[in-house]
Amino acid sequence: MSDVQAAIIGIGETEFTKESGVSDLRLSLEACKLALADADLAAHDIDGIIVPTVVGATTEDLSTNLGIENLQYHAAVVLGGAGPAAALLHAKAAVENGLAKRILVSYGFNGRSGARLGRRGPTLMFGEAPSMRRNYEGVHGLLVPAQYYAMWAQRYMYENGWKSTEPMAHVAVTQARHAVMNGKGVGAKEITVEDHQNSRMISAPFRLYDCSRETDGGAAYIVSALESGNRKAVAIRGVAEGHPGQADQPTTRRQFLHTGMAEAAQRAFAQAGWKPSDIDFAELYDAFTFNVLWQLELLGLCGKGEAADFVMSGSTQVGGALPVNTHGGLLSQAHLWGINHITEAVKQLRGAAGEAQVKDAKKGLVTGSGDFGDNAVVLLEGNLG
């Protein structure tokens, strides 16, 4: 077994905007340059690249434009919003097994001014999708992510006896507050429970403030071996994927609310030798408010059926028992397929998160979720001294 421990040694983020005015590739390259500078590396020090999503810059785009000439490892992760987190599984394995020394993971996308997922019809959304989705779900009007997740939310609400969507409102209110504290969200502003409840319906039970913020922007991180004395490094203690049967076709899934997230969490915690109560903060993939409540239970961060009370009690606020999405998340900072969850976790573990800093943060959890059932769970440790 290798004695090498993989760590994130550099991060970079562009500005997050409604209209960047540049290409997806430019956004990705800008994030890469910032990550390289943060890690005190030059482009020629990179010998591995992982592309974490199905859209945006390719390995060839990045290596050519950055001038990387000694590339010896490449991977592409095709898991939608689980990709940036799942990329850490591949990066960790590659570094710890000597396949590459320094791996760059980058994503840049004009998700608001360019190809907006929320506006995709059956041709764009389902052109390369399974025939079940194209020929049955799509033609009957099941077209965009909000509709799919709304079905899960409705079932979860029924099984837990919810009488209102107020718990989801509290998720939206908390994360909007965090985005204001973080200072980087696109048009970040605080909202109230009443603002949430009075916002327009998107796909029942989701209202406007239940839905993530389509954004232009880019982010990147670099994985290498953990070196003694590097106080900025954040160790990757555990990472695992989880997938249900029929991962891309939730309408025919035997266990409708099963996603594989709980199993991924169990494997990640076993790798790290941690338990859920060890976690100081969590950055949970939040395409919709419901995802946060659902994952709190699946990850063991609160008891089954207890997420509503946990969130409404203020426990997920900065200063609470378990701060969640301290940057505002996809809901209130930027929907960048979750890569900004990873960069935020690194900031927290470096003690560099500003007003939104979690006191004495040492152990953090990050999730990714995409393609209606693919999941990844990452456990990170900082303040290594």
C-alpha positions as CSV (number, residue, x, y, z in Angstrom):
1,M,0.0,0.0,0.0
2,S,1.3,3.4,-1.0
3,D,2.5,5.8,1.8
4,V,1.6,8.8,-0.5
5,Q,-1.3,10.9,0.7
6,A,-3.1,13.0,-2.0
7,A,-4.0,16.5,-1.2
8,I,-5.5,19.6,-2.9
9,I,-2.6,22.1,-3.1
10,G,-4.0,24.9,-5.2
11,I,-7.4,26.4,-6.1
12,G,-8.6,29.1,-8.4
13,E,-11.9,30.9,-9.1
14,T,-12.9,33.5,-11.7
15,E,-15.6,36.1,-11.0
16,F,-19.1,34.7,-11.1
17,T,-21.3,36.7,-13.3
18,K,-24.5,36.7,-15.4
19,E,-22.6,37.4,-18.6
20,S,-18.8,36.8,-18.7
21,G,-18.2,38.1,-22.2
22,V,-15.6,35.4,-22.8
23,S,-15.6,31.8,-23.9
24,D,-16.0,28.7,-21.8
25,L,-12.4,27.9,-22.5
26,R,-11.2,31.4,-21.4
27,L,-13.1,31.0,-18.1
28,S,-11.4,27.6,-17.5
29,L,-8.0,28.9,-18.4
30,E,-8.3,31.9,-16.1
31,A,-9.3,29.5,-13.2
32,C,-6.3,27.3,-14.1
33,K,-3.8,30.2,-13.9
34,L,-5.2,31.2,-10.5
35,A,-4.9,27.7,-9.2
36,L,-1.3,27.4,-10.5
37,A,-0.4,30.7,-8.8
38,D,-2.0,29.6,-5.6
39,A,0.0,26.3,-5.6
40,D,3.2,28.2,-6.7
41,L,3.5,26.1,-9.8
42,A,4.1,26.7,-13.5
43,A,2.0,25.0,-16.2
44,H,4.9,22.7,-17.1
45,D,4.8,21.2,-13.6
46,I,1.4,19.7,-14.4
47,D,1.5,16.1,-15.8
48,G,-2.1,15.1,-15.3
49,I,-5.5,16.6,-16.3
50,I,-9.0,15.5,-15.4
51,V,-12.0,16.9,-17.2
52,P,-14.8,16.8,-14.6
53,T,-17.9,17.4,-16.8
54,V,-19.4,16.7,-20.2
55,V,-19.3,20.3,-21.2
56,G,-16.5,22.9,-21.4
57,A,-12.8,22.7,-22.2
58,T,-11.2,19.4,-23.2
59,T,-7.9,18.0,-22.1
60,E,-6.4,19.1,-25.5
61,D,-7.8,22.6,-25.0
62,L,-6.2,23.0,-21.6
63,S,-2.8,21.3,-22.4
64,T,-2.4,23.3,-25.7
65,N,-3.3,26.7,-24.3
66,L,-1.4,26.3,-21.1
67,G,1.7,24.8,-22.8
68,I,1.7,21.5,-20.9
69,E,4.1,19.3,-22.8
70,N,4.7,16.4,-20.4
71,L,1.2,15.1,-19.9
72,Q,1.1,11.5,-18.8
73,Y,-2.3,11.0,-17.3
74,H,-5.8,12.0,-18.5
75,A,-9.3,11.1,-17.4
76,A,-12.8,12.4,-18.2
77,V,-15.6,12.0,-15.6
78,V,-19.1,11.8,-17.2
79,L,-21.3,12.1,-14.2
80,G,-23.0,15.5,-14.5
81,G,-23.0,17.4,-11.2
82,A,-21.2,14.6,-9.5
83,G,-18.2,15.1,-11.8
84,P,-16.0,17.7,-9.9
85,A,-16.3,15.7,-6.7
86,A,-15.9,12.3,-8.3
87,A,-12.8,13.7,-10.1
88,L,-11.1,13.7,-6.7
89,L,-11.4,9.9,-6.6
90,H,-9.5,9.6,-9.8
91,A,-7.0,12.2,-8.9
92,K,-6.3,10.6,-5.5
93,A,-5.9,7.2,-7.0
94,A,-3.5,8.5,-9.7
95,V,-1.3,10.5,-7.4
96,E,-1.1,7.8,-4.7
97,N,-0.3,5.1,-7.3
98,G,2.4,7.1,-9.2
99,L,0.5,7.7,-12.4
100,A,1.0,11.4,-12.2
101,K,2.5,13.9,-9.8
102,R,0.4,17.0,-10.2
103,I,-3.2,16.8,-11.6
104,L,-5.2,19.8,-12.8
105,V,-9.0,19.7,-12.6
106,S,-10.8,22.7,-14.2
107,Y,-14.2,23.7,-15.3
108,G,-15.4,26.9,-17.0
109,F,-18.9,27.4,-18.4
110,N,-21.2,30.2,-19.5
111,G,-24.2,28.6,-17.7
112,R,-26.3,31.8,-17.8
113,S,-25.4,33.7,-20.9
114,G,-24.7,30.6,-22.9
115,A,-26.3,27.1,-22.9
116,R,-28.8,27.4,-20.0
117,L,-30.0,24.0,-18.7
118,G,-33.3,25.4,-17.5
119,R,-34.2,26.4,-21.1
120,R,-33.3,23.2,-22.8
121,G,-36.1,21.4,-24.6
122,P,-36.3,17.7,-25.4
123,T,-33.9,17.9,-28.3
124,L,-31.0,19.5,-26.4
125,M,-31.8,17.9,-23.1
126,F,-32.4,14.4,-24.4
127,G,-30.7,14.2,-27.7
128,E,-28.0,11.8,-26.4
129,A,-30.1,10.5,-23.5
130,P,-31.4,6.9,-23.1
131,S,-34.3,6.0,-25.3
132,M,-36.6,5.8,-22.3
133,R,-36.1,9.5,-21.7
134,R,-36.3,10.6,-25.3
135,N,-39.3,8.5,-26.4
136,Y,-41.4,8.4,-23.2
137,E,-40.5,10.9,-20.6
138,G,-39.6,13.8,-22.9
139,V,-42.6,13.5,-25.2
140,H,-44.9,13.5,-22.2
141,G,-43.5,16.8,-20.9
142,L,-40.8,15.6,-18.5
143,L,-38.1,17.9,-19.9
144,V,-35.9,19.7,-17.3
145,P,-34.1,18.9,-14.0
146,A,-36.6,20.9,-11.9
147,Q,-39.4,18.5,-13.0
148,Y,-37.4,15.3,-12.1
149,Y,-36.2,16.6,-8.7
150,A,-39.8,17.8,-8.0
151,M,-41.0,14.3,-8.2
152,W,-38.4,13.2,-5.6
153,A,-39.3,16.1,-3.4
154,Q,-43.0,15.3,-3.6
155,R,-42.4,11.7,-2.6
156,Y,-40.0,12.6,0.2
157,M,-42.5,15.1,1.6
158,Y,-45.3,12.5,1.5
159,E,-43.1,9.9,3.3
160,N,-42.1,12.4,6.0
161,G,-45.6,13.9,6.5
162,W,-44.7,17.4,5.6
163,K,-47.6,19.9,5.5
164,S,-45.7,22.7,3.9
165,T,-42.5,23.6,2.1
166,E,-41.2,25.8,5.0
167,P,-38.2,23.6,5.6
168,M,-37.0,24.2,2.1
169,A,-37.6,27.9,2.6
170,H,-35.2,27.8,5.6
171,V,-32.5,26.2,3.3
172,A,-32.9,29.0,0.8
173,V,-32.9,31.7,3.5
174,T,-29.7,30.3,5.2
175,Q,-27.8,30.0,1.9
176,A,-28.8,33.4,0.7
177,R,-27.3,34.8,4.0
178,H,-24.1,32.8,3.5
179,A,-23.8,34.1,0.0
180,V,-24.0,37.7,1.3
181,M,-21.4,36.9,3.9
182,N,-19.1,35.3,1.3
183,G,-19.4,38.3,-0.9
184,K,-19.1,36.5,-4.2
185,G,-22.6,35.4,-5.2
186,V,-24.2,36.8,-8.4
187,G,-26.6,39.4,-7.1
188,A,-26.5,37.9,-3.6
189,K,-29.2,39.2,-1.3
190,E,-30.8,38.1,1.9
191,I,-34.3,36.8,1.7
192,T,-37.0,35.8,4.2
193,V,-39.2,32.7,4.5
194,E,-42.1,34.9,3.3
195,D,-40.0,35.9,0.2
196,H,-39.6,32.2,-0.6
197,Q,-43.2,31.3,0.0
198,N,-44.4,34.1,-2.2
199,S,-42.0,33.5,-5.1
200,R,-43.4,32.1,-8.3
201,M,-43.9,28.4,-8.8
202,I,-41.5,26.6,-11.0
203,S,-42.4,22.9,-10.7
204,A,-44.4,22.0,-7.6
205,P,-43.2,22.0,-4.9
206,F,-40.3,24.1,-6.1
207,R,-40.6,27.9,-6.2
208,L,-38.1,30.3,-7.7
209,Y,-35.9,30.4,-4.5
210,D,-35.7,26.6,-4.4
211,C,-33.8,26.5,-7.7
212,S,-30.0,27.0,-8.2
213,R,-28.5,30.0,-9.8
214,E,-27.4,29.6,-13.4
215,T,-24.0,31.3,-13.7
216,D,-21.1,32.2,-15.9
217,G,-17.8,31.3,-14.3
218,G,-14.9,28.9,-13.8
219,A,-13.0,27.2,-11.0
220,A,-10.0,24.8,-10.8
221,Y,-8.0,22.8,-8.3
222,I,-4.7,20.9,-8.3
223,V,-4.1,17.6,-6.6
224,S,-0.6,16.4,-5.6
225,A,1.1,14.5,-2.9
226,L,0.8,16.0,0.6
227,E,4.2,17.4,1.6
228,S,5.2,18.2,5.2
229,G,5.2,21.9,5.9
230,N,2.6,22.9,3.2
231,R,0.1,24.6,5.5
232,K,-2.2,25.4,2.5
233,A,-2.6,21.8,1.5
234,V,-5.9,20.0,2.3
235,A,-5.7,16.2,2.5
236,I,-8.2,14.0,0.7
237,R,-9.0,11.5,3.5
238,G,-11.9,9.7,1.8
239,V,-13.7,9.7,-1.5
240,A,-16.3,7.4,-3.0
241,E,-18.9,7.2,-5.7
242,G,-22.4,5.8,-5.3
243,H,-24.9,4.8,-8.0
244,P,-28.4,3.4,-8.0
245,G,-29.8,0.8,-10.4
246,Q,-31.1,2.7,-13.5
247,A,-29.1,5.8,-12.5
248,D,-30.3,7.8,-15.5
249,Q,-33.9,6.7,-15.5
250,P,-35.5,7.6,-12.1
251,T,-39.1,7.0,-13.3
252,T,-38.5,3.3,-13.6
253,R,-36.3,2.9,-10.6
254,R,-37.5,0.1,-8.2
255,Q,-36.5,2.2,-5.2
256,F,-37.6,5.6,-6.2
257,L,-35.7,7.6,-3.5
258,H,-32.5,5.4,-3.6
259,T,-29.5,7.2,-5.2
260,G,-26.4,5.5,-3.8
261,M,-25.4,8.5,-1.8
262,A,-25.7,6.7,1.6
263,E,-23.5,3.8,0.4
264,A,-20.9,6.3,-1.0
265,A,-20.8,8.0,2.4
266,Q,-20.3,4.8,4.2
267,R,-17.3,3.9,2.0
268,A,-15.8,7.4,2.3
269,F,-16.1,7.5,6.1
270,A,-14.6,4.0,6.3
271,Q,-11.6,5.2,4.3
272,A,-11.0,8.2,6.5
273,G,-11.7,6.3,9.8
274,W,-14.2,9.1,10.6
275,K,-17.9,9.2,11.6
276,P,-20.5,11.8,10.6
277,S,-20.3,13.5,14.0
278,D,-16.6,14.4,13.2
279,I,-17.6,16.8,10.4
280,D,-17.2,20.5,11.1
281,F,-19.0,21.7,8.0
282,A,-20.6,20.3,4.8
283,E,-20.8,21.6,1.2
284,L,-23.8,19.7,-0.2
285,Y,-24.7,19.6,-3.8
286,D,-27.8,21.8,-4.0
287,A,-29.3,22.0,-7.4
288,F,-32.5,22.5,-5.4
289,T,-33.2,23.2,-1.7
290,F,-34.7,19.7,-1.3
291,N,-31.3,18.2,-2.1
292,V,-29.8,19.6,1.1
293,L,-32.5,18.2,3.4
294,W,-32.4,14.8,1.6
295,Q,-28.6,14.5,1.9
296,L,-28.4,15.5,5.5
297,E,-30.2,12.3,6.3
298,L,-28.6,10.1,3.6
299,L,-25.1,11.1,4.9
300,G,-26.0,10.5,8.5
301,L,-25.5,14.1,9.5
302,C,-28.9,14.0,11.1
303,G,-31.3,11.2,11.8
304,K,-33.9,9.9,9.3
305,G,-36.9,12.2,9.2
306,E,-35.0,14.9,11.2
307,A,-33.7,17.1,8.5
308,A,-36.6,19.6,8.5
309,D,-36.2,20.3,12.3
310,F,-32.4,20.3,11.9
311,V,-32.5,23.0,9.3
312,M,-35.3,25.1,10.8
313,S,-33.4,25.1,14.2
314,G,-30.6,27.1,12.6
315,S,-28.1,24.2,12.9
316,T,-26.9,24.7,9.2
317,Q,-26.1,28.3,9.6
318,V,-22.5,29.6,10.1
319,G,-22.2,29.5,13.8
320,G,-24.6,26.6,14.1
321,A,-23.9,23.0,14.9
322,L,-23.1,22.0,11.3
323,P,-22.8,24.9,8.8
324,V,-23.8,23.9,5.3
325,N,-23.0,25.5,2.0
326,T,-21.0,28.3,3.6
327,H,-20.5,30.1,0.3
328,G,-24.2,30.1,-0.6
329,G,-24.0,27.0,-2.7
330,L,-25.4,26.5,-6.2
331,L,-28.6,28.1,-4.9
332,S,-27.1,31.6,-4.0
333,Q,-23.5,31.7,-5.2
334,A,-23.1,30.0,-8.5
335,H,-24.1,26.8,-10.3
336,L,-20.8,25.5,-11.5
337,W,-21.7,21.9,-11.3
338,G,-20.3,21.8,-7.8
339,I,-16.7,22.6,-8.3
340,N,-17.1,25.8,-6.2
341,H,-18.2,23.5,-3.3
342,I,-14.6,22.0,-3.4
343,T,-12.9,25.4,-3.6
344,E,-15.0,26.7,-0.7
345,A,-14.2,23.6,1.4
346,V,-10.5,24.3,0.8
347,K,-10.9,27.9,1.8
348,Q,-12.7,26.8,5.0
349,L,-9.9,24.3,5.9
350,R,-7.3,27.0,5.3
351,G,-9.1,29.4,7.6
352,A,-9.5,31.8,4.6
353,A,-13.3,32.0,4.2
354,G,-13.7,35.5,5.6
355,E,-16.9,36.4,7.3
356,A,-18.3,33.0,6.5
357,Q,-15.4,31.2,8.2
358,V,-16.4,28.2,10.4
359,K,-14.5,28.5,13.7
360,D,-11.8,25.9,14.1
361,A,-12.8,24.0,10.9
362,K,-10.6,21.0,10.4
363,K,-12.8,18.3,8.8
364,G,-15.2,19.0,5.9
365,L,-17.5,17.0,3.7
366,V,-18.3,17.7,0.0
367,T,-20.9,16.0,-2.2
368,G,-21.6,15.9,-5.9
369,S,-24.8,14.7,-7.5
370,G,-25.7,14.4,-11.2
371,D,-27.5,12.6,-13.9
372,F,-30.5,11.9,-11.6
373,G,-28.6,9.4,-9.4
374,D,-24.8,9.5,-9.7
375,N,-23.2,10.7,-6.5
376,A,-19.8,11.3,-4.9
377,V,-18.8,12.0,-1.3
378,V,-15.5,13.6,-0.4
379,L,-13.9,14.0,3.1
380,L,-11.2,16.6,3.4
381,E,-8.9,17.6,6.3
382,G,-7.0,20.8,6.7
383,N,-5.2,22.8,9.4
384,L,-2.6,20.0,9.3
385,G,0.2,22.1,10.9
